[in-house]
Amino acid sequence: MRLVAVLAFAYLLLLPVSQGTILLGVFSLMALAALLTYTQTKRVIPIPIAVIVLLTLLLGAFGLAVGSRHEDVFNYAGTYIGAPLLFFFCVGAMGQETIRILLKTGAIVTVISGAFILIYVGGQEGILPKIFPPALLELTGAGYGVQDGVSAVRFYGLSTLAAAGPMWLASLFVRTDALLPNIRLRALAAAMGIAGAAVGGRRAIILTLVLIPLVAWAVKRATTKRRTGPTTINPGYVIAGLVLGLAAIFLARRLIAMPVVIDTWRAASTFFAGPGSDISADDAIRNYQADRLLGAWTESPVWGHGFGATMAGYLREGFLPSRFELQYHALLMQTGIIGALIVLAIAVIAWRAAVKAAASRPDLLPSLIVTVCAGAAMLIANATNPYLQAPAHMWAIFLPLAVINMMLREPRADSDVVVVLPAVRTSSARYLKV
């Protein structure tokens, strides 16, 4: 079953938005593997994770009910109910060894994706020979162009780097534990993820790479118990910090002058501060879309308009009029204040569960930090790019939940205790049996 999990996870990372029929088959294999794992292990779901499941389904059911009159409403059922149910099913089935193997798989696939992009772009620029056959390029959706001095790469697996690149970058700031790959593989994955994102020209990914060290620091601060004794500092960290600091000083001007970095800064400034005189066409479209979505929300601020709602006189895509780049604006328009409160409740419960998991299994805190950074990076990137419209990208949200679930379910490093059906709540442990 672990081999099935590895192959399915690798496919989701490499080809997250490719053939829908094949993707459906991969999801079916994941469900089957999870079901067989449940049958063999009788694993349980801690109450906080079960509450998150219920709230997620409540959000989906609410949006579908409000939007029941819309033509495209049933397509949202897969995104907000079907895919979350599948991933929650897998979250509950995962044990420590499965998560360890999946993290290693994720690092290897990140190296492959980054290397593919570098070699492909190098071949297009005439720097490297073109070694990829046309059939492989068609399978991976590879394409290349230059827009405003920034390379624009089309590759199905590039969007995976929105979470995978920051995840492995964050892993360089923590020690190795029982789940994380060795530091050499993590460093290579971080390097390939950063290089692939930079060459790929995706501004959202560049932004997450800049922000993720701060996110990692915040997560570590919030989940680590304060020490009362004297603080000791590893000399190796001091040396590494000095080397990185000197490298940053010498490379700062060159990095800041890169077209993709300039474009990312301009886009971030436009998003938070409003449009300026040098706004790009894409940013102008997003700003207009934000105004229209917020205006539509004010027409039904409490309930929203439901999934599948469209806006009169506005079409992002003629064949998908209810799909928008700005996912959070769209979700507010679709589910209103009620939906926003449900999302807030999910975030609060997930964060409290992460803090509790860190206290329960401090030996696995590095893995918790790294996977939470993956989820945070995907959520940040999703603010301006509709990554989470594709169910395969949800792995970044549910992987940290799998780690939290396992840490709460197995509170001791030597614990491998499992319990059987059906749902009960004991006085010594808070579990929902599945």
C-alpha positions as CSV (number, residue, x, y, z in Angstrom):
1,M,0.0,0.0,0.0
2,R,2.9,2.3,0.6
3,L,4.1,1.8,-2.9
4,V,0.6,2.9,-4.2
5,A,0.8,6.0,-1.9
6,V,4.3,6.9,-3.2
7,L,3.3,6.5,-6.9
8,A,0.1,8.4,-6.4
9,F,1.8,11.3,-4.5
10,A,4.5,11.5,-7.1
11,Y,1.9,11.8,-9.8
12,L,0.0,14.5,-8.0
13,L,3.2,16.5,-7.7
14,L,4.5,16.0,-11.2
15,L,1.2,16.2,-13.2
16,P,-1.3,18.0,-10.9
17,V,-3.5,19.5,-13.7
18,S,-3.0,17.1,-16.5
19,Q,-5.4,14.3,-17.7
20,G,-8.6,14.4,-15.6
21,T,-9.4,10.8,-16.3
22,I,-6.0,9.6,-15.1
23,L,-6.2,11.9,-12.1
24,L,-9.5,10.4,-11.2
25,G,-7.9,7.0,-11.3
26,V,-5.1,8.1,-9.1
27,F,-7.6,9.4,-6.6
28,S,-9.4,6.1,-6.7
29,L,-6.2,4.2,-5.9
30,M,-5.5,6.6,-3.0
31,A,-9.0,5.9,-1.6
32,L,-8.5,2.1,-2.0
33,A,-5.1,2.2,-0.3
34,A,-6.5,4.3,2.6
35,L,-9.4,1.9,3.0
36,L,-7.1,-1.2,3.1
37,T,-4.9,0.6,5.6
38,Y,-7.9,1.3,7.8
39,T,-8.9,-2.3,7.6
40,Q,-5.5,-3.5,8.7
41,T,-4.6,-0.9,11.3
42,K,-8.0,0.4,12.7
43,R,-6.4,3.8,13.1
44,V,-8.3,6.7,14.7
45,I,-8.9,10.4,14.0
46,P,-8.3,12.8,16.9
47,I,-11.3,15.0,17.7
48,P,-9.7,18.3,16.4
49,I,-9.1,16.8,13.0
50,A,-12.6,15.3,13.0
51,V,-14.1,18.8,13.7
52,I,-12.0,20.2,10.9
53,V,-13.5,17.5,8.6
54,L,-17.0,18.4,9.6
55,L,-16.5,22.2,9.2
56,T,-14.9,21.7,5.8
57,L,-17.9,19.6,4.7
58,L,-20.2,22.2,6.2
59,L,-18.6,25.0,4.2
60,G,-19.0,22.9,1.0
61,A,-22.6,22.0,1.7
62,F,-23.5,25.6,2.6
63,G,-22.0,27.0,-0.6
64,L,-23.7,24.2,-2.7
65,A,-27.1,24.8,-1.0
66,V,-27.0,28.6,-1.5
67,G,-25.9,28.2,-5.1
68,S,-28.2,25.3,-5.9
69,R,-29.8,27.3,-8.7
70,H,-26.6,28.0,-10.6
71,E,-25.6,25.9,-13.6
72,D,-21.9,25.3,-12.5
73,V,-22.7,24.4,-8.9
74,F,-22.1,20.7,-9.3
75,N,-18.6,21.2,-10.5
76,Y,-17.8,22.8,-7.1
77,A,-19.0,19.6,-5.3
78,G,-15.8,17.9,-6.3
79,T,-13.6,20.8,-5.1
80,Y,-15.3,21.5,-1.8
81,I,-16.6,18.1,-0.8
82,G,-15.3,15.2,-2.9
83,A,-11.5,16.1,-2.9
84,P,-11.5,17.1,0.8
85,L,-13.2,13.9,1.8
86,L,-10.6,11.9,-0.1
87,F,-7.7,13.7,1.4
88,F,-9.2,13.5,4.9
89,F,-9.6,9.8,4.4
90,C,-5.9,9.5,3.5
91,V,-4.9,11.8,6.4
92,G,-6.5,9.5,8.9
93,A,-4.9,6.4,7.4
94,M,-1.3,7.7,7.3
95,G,1.1,6.4,9.9
96,Q,4.6,7.6,10.7
97,E,6.4,5.4,8.2
98,T,4.1,6.4,5.3
99,I,4.5,10.1,6.1
100,R,8.3,9.6,6.2
101,I,8.3,8.0,2.8
102,L,6.0,10.6,1.3
103,L,8.2,13.4,2.5
104,K,11.2,11.8,0.9
105,T,9.2,11.3,-2.3
106,G,8.2,15.0,-2.2
107,A,11.9,16.0,-2.0
108,I,12.9,13.7,-4.9
109,V,10.1,15.0,-7.1
110,T,11.0,18.6,-6.3
111,V,14.5,17.9,-7.5
112,I,13.2,16.3,-10.6
113,S,10.8,19.2,-11.4
114,G,13.4,21.9,-10.8
115,A,16.0,20.1,-12.9
116,F,13.5,19.5,-15.7
117,I,12.7,23.2,-15.8
118,L,16.4,24.2,-15.8
119,I,17.3,21.8,-18.5
120,Y,14.3,22.6,-20.6
121,V,14.8,26.4,-20.4
122,G,18.5,26.0,-21.0
123,G,17.7,24.1,-24.2
124,Q,15.2,26.7,-25.3
125,E,17.8,29.5,-24.7
126,G,20.5,27.6,-26.6
127,I,22.6,27.2,-23.4
128,L,22.1,23.4,-23.1
129,P,21.3,20.8,-25.7
130,K,17.6,19.9,-26.2
131,I,17.4,16.4,-24.7
132,F,13.7,15.9,-24.0
133,P,11.6,14.1,-26.7
134,P,8.5,15.8,-27.9
135,A,6.3,13.2,-26.4
136,L,7.6,14.0,-22.9
137,L,7.2,17.7,-23.5
138,E,3.6,17.1,-24.5
139,L,2.9,14.9,-21.5
140,T,4.3,17.4,-19.1
141,G,2.7,20.4,-20.8
142,A,6.0,22.1,-21.3
143,G,6.2,25.5,-23.1
144,Y,8.4,28.5,-23.0
145,G,8.3,32.2,-23.7
146,V,9.5,35.6,-22.5
147,Q,7.2,38.4,-21.4
148,D,8.5,41.8,-20.2
149,G,12.0,40.4,-19.8
150,V,10.7,37.6,-17.5
151,S,10.8,33.9,-18.6
152,A,7.4,32.4,-18.7
153,V,7.5,28.6,-18.5
154,R,4.5,26.3,-18.9
155,F,4.9,23.0,-17.1
156,Y,2.3,21.0,-15.2
157,G,4.5,20.4,-12.2
158,L,5.6,24.1,-11.9
159,S,2.6,25.0,-9.7
160,T,3.8,22.3,-7.3
161,L,6.8,24.4,-6.5
162,A,4.5,27.0,-4.9
163,A,4.4,24.7,-1.9
164,A,7.3,22.3,-2.4
165,G,10.0,25.0,-2.9
166,P,9.2,26.9,0.3
167,M,8.7,23.7,2.2
168,W,12.2,22.5,1.5
169,L,13.6,25.9,2.0
170,A,12.0,26.0,5.4
171,S,13.5,22.5,6.1
172,L,17.0,24.0,6.1
173,F,16.2,26.0,9.2
174,V,15.3,22.9,11.3
175,R,17.1,19.7,12.4
176,T,16.5,16.3,11.0
177,D,13.9,14.2,12.8
178,A,12.4,10.7,12.2
179,L,10.2,11.9,9.3
180,L,12.4,14.4,7.3
181,P,14.9,13.2,4.6
182,N,18.6,13.8,5.3
183,I,19.9,17.4,5.0
184,R,21.7,16.7,1.7
185,L,18.5,15.7,-0.1
186,R,16.6,18.6,1.5
187,A,19.2,21.1,0.5
188,L,19.2,19.8,-3.1
189,A,15.4,20.0,-3.2
190,A,15.4,23.5,-1.8
191,A,18.0,24.6,-4.4
192,M,16.2,23.0,-7.3
193,G,12.8,24.3,-6.1
194,I,14.2,27.9,-5.9
195,A,16.0,27.6,-9.2
196,G,12.9,26.2,-11.0
197,A,10.7,28.9,-9.6
198,A,13.1,31.7,-10.5
199,V,13.5,30.4,-14.1
200,G,9.8,29.6,-14.3
201,G,8.9,33.2,-13.7
202,R,6.0,32.6,-11.3
203,R,5.7,35.7,-9.1
204,A,3.5,34.0,-6.5
205,I,6.1,31.3,-6.0
206,I,8.9,33.9,-5.7
207,L,6.8,35.7,-3.1
208,T,6.3,32.6,-1.0
209,L,10.0,31.8,-1.1
210,V,10.7,35.3,0.3
211,L,8.1,35.0,3.1
212,I,8.5,31.4,4.2
213,P,11.6,31.8,6.5
214,L,9.5,34.3,8.5
215,V,6.6,31.8,8.5
216,A,8.9,29.0,9.7
217,W,10.2,31.3,12.5
218,A,6.7,32.2,13.6
219,V,5.5,28.6,13.7
220,K,8.6,27.5,15.6
221,R,8.1,30.3,18.1
222,A,4.4,29.4,18.6
223,T,4.9,25.7,19.0
224,T,8.1,25.6,21.1
225,K,8.1,25.7,24.8
226,R,10.1,28.6,26.3
227,R,13.3,27.6,27.9
228,T,14.1,29.0,31.3
229,G,17.8,28.0,31.5
230,P,20.8,29.4,29.6
231,T,20.6,29.2,25.8
232,T,23.3,27.3,23.9
233,I,24.1,28.0,20.2
234,N,25.5,25.4,17.9
235,P,28.8,26.7,16.5
236,G,27.8,25.2,13.1
237,Y,24.8,27.4,12.9
238,V,26.9,30.5,13.6
239,I,29.3,29.6,10.8
240,A,26.5,28.8,8.4
241,G,24.8,32.1,9.3
242,L,28.0,34.1,8.6
243,V,28.5,32.3,5.3
244,L,24.9,33.0,4.2
245,G,25.1,36.6,5.4
246,L,28.2,37.3,3.4
247,A,26.7,35.5,0.3
248,A,23.6,37.7,0.7
249,I,25.7,40.9,0.8
250,F,27.5,40.0,-2.4
251,L,24.5,38.7,-4.2
252,A,21.8,41.1,-3.0
253,R,22.2,43.7,-5.8
254,R,22.2,41.0,-8.5
255,L,19.1,39.2,-7.0
256,I,17.2,42.5,-6.6
257,A,17.9,43.4,-10.2
258,M,16.5,40.2,-11.6
259,P,13.4,40.9,-13.7
260,V,11.3,38.2,-11.9
261,V,12.1,39.8,-8.5
262,I,11.2,43.3,-9.8
263,D,8.0,42.0,-11.3
264,T,7.1,40.2,-8.1
265,W,7.7,43.3,-6.0
266,R,5.6,45.4,-8.3
267,A,2.8,42.8,-8.2
268,A,2.9,42.6,-4.4
269,S,2.8,46.4,-4.0
270,T,-0.1,46.6,-6.4
271,F,-2.0,43.9,-4.5
272,F,-1.6,45.5,-1.1
273,A,-1.3,49.2,-1.9
274,G,-3.4,49.6,-5.0
275,P,-2.5,50.1,-8.6
276,G,0.2,52.5,-9.7
277,S,1.2,54.0,-13.0
278,D,3.3,51.1,-14.1
279,I,0.7,48.4,-13.4
280,S,0.8,45.3,-15.6
281,A,-2.1,44.0,-17.7
282,D,-2.5,41.0,-15.4
283,D,-2.5,43.1,-12.3
284,A,-5.1,45.4,-13.8
285,I,-7.4,42.4,-14.5
286,R,-7.0,41.2,-10.9
287,N,-7.7,44.6,-9.5
288,Y,-10.8,45.0,-11.6
289,Q,-11.9,41.4,-10.6
290,A,-11.4,42.2,-6.9
291,D,-13.6,45.3,-7.2
292,R,-16.3,43.3,-9.0
293,L,-16.2,40.4,-6.5
294,L,-16.4,42.7,-3.5
295,G,-19.2,44.6,-5.1
296,A,-21.1,41.4,-5.7
297,W,-20.5,40.3,-2.1
298,T,-22.1,43.5,-0.7
299,E,-25.3,42.6,-2.5
300,S,-25.6,39.5,-0.2
301,P,-23.0,40.0,2.6
302,V,-24.3,37.3,5.0
303,W,-25.2,34.3,2.8
304,G,-23.3,35.1,-0.3
305,H,-24.4,34.0,-3.8
306,G,-23.4,30.3,-3.5
307,F,-21.0,28.2,-5.5
308,G,-21.3,28.6,-9.3
309,A,-22.4,32.2,-9.0
310,T,-21.5,34.5,-11.9
311,M,-21.4,38.3,-12.3
312,A,-23.4,40.1,-14.9
313,G,-21.2,41.6,-17.6
314,Y,-18.0,39.9,-16.4
315,L,-16.5,36.7,-17.8
316,R,-13.0,35.5,-16.8
317,E,-13.3,32.6,-19.2
318,G,-16.2,32.1,-21.6
319,F,-16.5,28.4,-20.8
320,L,-16.0,28.8,-17.0
321,P,-17.8,32.0,-16.1
322,S,-18.0,31.2,-12.4
323,R,-14.2,30.6,-11.9
324,F,-12.0,33.4,-10.8
325,E,-8.2,34.0,-10.1
326,L,-8.9,35.7,-6.7
327,Q,-10.0,32.7,-4.7
328,Y,-10.5,34.4,-1.4
329,H,-12.5,37.3,-2.9
330,A,-14.5,34.7,-4.8
331,L,-15.1,32.6,-1.6
332,L,-16.4,35.7,0.2
333,M,-18.7,36.5,-2.6
334,Q,-19.9,32.9,-2.8
335,T,-20.4,32.1,0.9
336,G,-20.6,35.5,2.6
337,I,-19.8,36.2,6.2
338,I,-21.1,32.8,7.2
339,G,-18.5,31.1,5.0
340,A,-15.8,33.4,6.3
341,L,-16.6,32.5,9.9
342,I,-16.4,28.8,9.0
343,V,-13.0,29.2,7.4
344,L,-11.8,31.2,10.4
345,A,-13.0,28.5,12.8
346,I,-11.1,25.9,10.7
347,A,-8.0,27.9,10.8
348,V,-8.2,28.4,14.6
349,I,-8.9,24.8,15.3
350,A,-6.1,23.7,13.0
351,W,-3.6,26.0,14.7
352,R,-4.6,24.9,18.2
353,A,-4.2,21.3,17.0
354,A,-0.7,22.0,15.7
355,V,0.3,23.6,19.0
356,K,-1.1,20.6,20.9
357,A,0.7,18.2,18.5
358,A,4.0,19.9,19.1
359,A,3.6,19.5,22.8
360,S,2.6,15.9,22.4
361,R,5.5,14.9,20.1
362,P,8.3,17.5,20.4
363,D,10.6,15.0,18.6
364,L,8.6,15.6,15.4
365,L,8.4,19.4,15.7
366,P,10.8,19.9,12.7
367,S,8.4,17.9,10.4
368,L,5.5,19.8,11.7
369,I,7.1,23.2,11.0
370,V,8.2,22.1,7.5
371,T,4.7,20.8,6.4
372,V,2.9,23.7,8.0
373,C,5.1,26.0,5.9
374,A,4.1,24.0,2.8
375,G,0.4,24.6,3.6
376,A,1.0,28.3,4.4
377,A,3.0,28.8,1.1
378,M,0.1,27.3,-1.0
379,L,-2.4,29.5,0.8
380,I,-0.3,32.6,0.2
381,A,0.2,31.7,-3.5
382,N,-3.5,30.9,-3.8
383,A,-4.4,34.6,-3.0
384,T,-3.6,35.7,-6.5
385,N,-3.5,32.4,-8.5
386,P,-6.3,29.8,-8.3
387,Y,-4.1,26.9,-7.4
388,L,-6.6,25.3,-5.1
389,Q,-9.2,25.1,-7.8
390,A,-7.2,22.0,-8.8
391,P,-7.9,19.2,-6.2
392,A,-4.4,17.8,-6.7
393,H,-2.8,20.9,-5.2
394,M,-4.7,20.3,-2.0
395,W,-1.9,17.9,-0.9
396,A,-0.1,20.9,0.5
397,I,-3.0,21.7,2.9
398,F,-3.6,18.1,4.0
399,L,0.0,17.0,4.4
400,P,0.5,19.1,7.6
401,L,-2.9,17.8,8.8
402,A,-1.6,14.2,8.3
403,V,1.4,15.1,10.5
404,I,-0.8,16.7,13.2
405,N,-3.2,13.8,13.1
406,M,-0.4,11.2,13.6
407,M,1.3,13.3,16.3
408,L,-2.0,13.6,18.3
409,R,-2.9,9.9,17.7
410,E,0.5,8.6,18.8
411,P,1.6,10.9,21.6
412,R,4.7,8.9,22.5
413,A,7.6,8.2,20.2
414,D,7.3,4.5,20.9
415,S,3.5,4.4,20.6
416,D,1.9,2.4,17.9
417,V,-1.5,1.7,19.6
418,V,-4.6,1.5,17.5
419,V,-8.3,1.3,18.4
420,V,-11.3,-0.2,16.6
421,L,-14.7,1.0,15.4
422,P,-17.2,2.7,15.9
423,A,-17.1,6.4,17.1
424,V,-16.7,6.9,20.9
425,R,-14.9,9.3,23.1
426,T,-12.9,8.1,26.0
427,S,-11.9,9.9,29.2
428,S,-8.2,9.4,28.7
429,A,-7.9,10.3,25.0
430,R,-10.1,12.3,22.6
431,Y,-10.5,10.2,19.4
432,L,-13.1,9.7,16.8
433,K,-12.8,6.1,15.6
434,V,-13.3,5.4,11.9
